[in-house]
Amino acid sequence: MNWNYWIRKIHRWVSIIFTAIVTAIFVALGVGTEPAEWVYFLPLAPLFLLLASGLYLFVLPYAAKWGSGQRVAR
């Protein structure tokens, strides 16, 4: 099983969901309807998933270099 592949795939789909939620909130505000207060908390769950998977994907190349014993260029 390739974890990197699945984390990238999940990261992409969660980013689409996050974008759709934020767009829906802005559209609702633009139309003039005031959504309930809990609607503003909807983007937080995908945002935390994006943070976790994004940090993992960011550190991944550095971890591969550390595991192989190469020095990271500064």
Sequence and secondary structure as in RCSB ss.txt:
>XXXX:A:sequence
MNWNYWIRKIHRWVSIIFTAIVTAIFVALGVGTEPAEWVYFLPLAPLFLLLASGLYLFVLPYAAKWGSGQRVAR
>XXXX:A:secstr
  HHHHHHHHHHHHHHHHHHHHHHHHHHHHHT    GGGGGTTHHHHHHHHHHHHHHHHHHHHHHHHHT     
